[in-house]
Amino acid sequence: MTTTPDRNRVQLPGISSRAYEHPADRSALVALRKLSGFDTVLKQMSGLISERRLRLMYLASAVRVSETQFRSVYDMGRDAAYTLDLHRIPEIYIQQDPQVQAKAIGFDDPFIVVTTGLLNLMNEEEQRFVIGHETAHILSGHAVYRTMLDILTRLATRVAWIPLGYIGLRAIVAGLEEWYRKSELSSDRGGLLVGQDPEAAKRALMKLAGGDYTHEMNIEAFLEQYQEYDTAGDLRDGFLKVLNLLGTTHPFAVVRVAELDKWQRSGEYDRIIGGDYPRREDDPNARVTDEIKAAAESYRASWSQSQDPFIGVLRDVAEGAVNAGERIFNRFSRRDGGQG
């Protein structure tokens, strides 16, 4: 890759997606990567979700960015690939749509779609964060279990008339939705690593809640809003928060800003920018059991820090579920000859 970013951003040679992935997301991805041939089976299962068909659709109905079309967005895509050390710059398509949306699509040759609604809402540095966020999805390979979620969601609607079958599938879908939400937190971190502008990243996420009124909004006040959301009030509020998450694939904007701010303040962002991060070449050595333990510790830390009274009531039940999960994966690891 001969081009360089439009300004001096730190490149992260050979960075593994494990560097920025949320522990719960990372453990799922490491486990999936250990399942030989899993992605091939999933591609065959995807059936109607044809990557080639979708590319042709966007090629016909949207604008593909290049050096002569949406040049600024093209430069952002180039810069994101340079920063995360991708060997190929993903194609980006601009779609006329007032909804604020961006997405990464595909297994073998992923590409990015951004709506005009998003471009109209966000300034250049905020757009750069979004392009980085989607590029991080590509580096992580999130399309694998996102396709799983789509397949199982459609299957659940087909067997809704079978009570036990539907309940079982809905439980799996709920688990996948939780992974999906954590994958969004992962890619927010990846977007920050690409843009390397923490305030712009938080503004971009805040705009998802309040629109193009940054002169009327304040990040610190928005973080205080998260604290109020976290404390919940009483058990009823905590239960209602859980209900509000059903069927959602993205964390709420106030949660995303708070989680990104927390990750930045933890020192992880500065450590990675300073060159201390896992490399892609070491991904085959990542152990499933280690990642599962890290995910469990992450959830435990989250529960202990939360002031939500409903979480307090469920903590013992959730702790038992986490311990059971760890035991299952430990058995899996032993059967696998300790390869993890």
Beta strands, then each sheet from edge to edge (+ up, - down):
strand 1: 63-64
strand 2: 91-95
strand 3: 102-105
strand 4: 111-115
sheet 1: 1+ 2- 4- 3+
end
